[in-house]
Amino acid sequence: MNKILIANRGEIAVRIIRACKEMNIKTVAIYSEADKDSLHTKLADEAICIGPAASNKSYLNIKNIIEAAYITGSDSIHPGFGFLSENAQFARICRESNIKFIGPTSEVIDLLGNKSNSKDIMKKAGVPVIPGSDGSVKGLKDAILIAEKIGYPIMLKAAAGGGGKGIRIVNNSDELETSYNIVKQEAKISFNDDEIYIEKFIKNPRHVEIQVLADEHGNVVHLGERDCSIQRKHQKVIEETPSTAIDEKLRNKMGEAAVRAAKTAGYTSCGTVEFLVDSDRNFYFMEMNTRIQVEHPITEMRTGIDIVKEQIKIAAGEKLKFKQKDINFKGHSIECRINAENPNKNFMPCPGKITGLNLPGGNGVRIDSAIYDGYTIPPYYDSMIAKIIVFGTTRNEAIAKMKRALEELVIEGVETNRDFLFDIIKNPDFIRGNFDTSFIEKMLF
């Protein structure tokens, strides 16, 4: 690969550009009119405007992105996360345009992007799945029969869903019809696909995911787990590795299941198999994300493996240079997502100009961000503006470093969730590892 166009913005674009620089690969940043002063445009070798501020006219505009790749002579495209990263049509058009898509094939994205289809793949791989419908629900009558069979509470979920959208918990038969119609409508609006499926609702689980790497020669390894249970409205807030919810035996079992899942799906590139773990330490497949994850840095901190570089090497046709037995897991890592939002006003986004900035540093502290003093955060995109990642030899040391890092962080001019994150980190239940996916909800109410 000689030149990679990054079809994204913000901190993930900066992260990819940095990896490319270290690999002596030229980079092209794309940007909307609202992002002309963004950091990724300054760090890349070239930058090209692809449209107005609105995402559907810029970062989601496949035609303009492909044209930008042609104009700049880019031979590859890295989609980052969000936007077009899990869009099978985009991956297919890249291939048809003789541009290497740095990710899995369009066929695999299609297969795993539909949650009901991906469950079938997991069953074939011998991976435990949550009891529920066998594929998409055929109608309300079908939904009623399935709910009665598996028992309430249940979850109605958009088959093409993601990012916490198109999900509703149904506690009894009286709620089913109304919720069914709402989820169908949400799925159609959000994903242009109104297919939905049913799963048994696992009360207060832990959300534990396994990172995998798979090359184009049939080699697959896992890089351990990440605990993403600290979340609000299905959106992750704090992630850590290793998880306090599982022991070494279960860790190995989940890792092996994730590898089988990737092999059965014919997966290549980096990917993440997400599981729910119940109070009895049973684990169930939830979904597979076919892209780099926001929280990938904590895995890099523990393993020393640069996941973005591995993605690029795999896309270039290289074999993985290590086997499962070669991967060493050390210490403990935690990530906090810094968002420009006001927790006291229902987490309302707070775009605006940064008038003062101090980012934390020191041993074991990493910052992934695209902000700088004087930068104006636009109102059109996701509110995440930085990630603080810490590494310690023990979990207690990692928590202490995160407390110190949050105390050092200063972002003036806009509201952020810094104090909210600090409240979580110093919470006695968090410190004891006594939490599940309902932790923030209980903390707020």
Secondary structure, 3 states (H helix, E strand, C coil): CCEEEECCCHHHHHHHHHHHHHCCCEEEEEEEHHHCCCHHHHHCCEEEEEECCCHHHCCCCHHHHHHHHHHHCCCEEECCCCCCCCCHHHHHHHHHCCCEECCCCHHHHHHHHCHHHHHHHHHHCCCCECCECCCCCCCHHHHHHHHHHHCCCEEEEECCCCCCCCEEEECCHHHHHHHHHHHHHHHHHHHCCCCEEEEECCCCCEEEEEEEEECCCCCEEEEEEEEEEEEECCEEEEEEECCCCCCHHHHHHHHHHHHHHHHHHCCCEEEEEEEEECCCCCEEEEEEECCCCCCHHHHHHHHCCCHHHHHHHHHCCCCCCCCHHHCCCCCEEEEEEEECEEHHHCCEECCEECCEEECCCCCCEEEEECCCCCCEECCCCCCEEEEEEEEECCHHHHHHHHHHHHHHCEEECCCCCHHHHHHHHCCHHHHHCCCCCCHHHHHHC
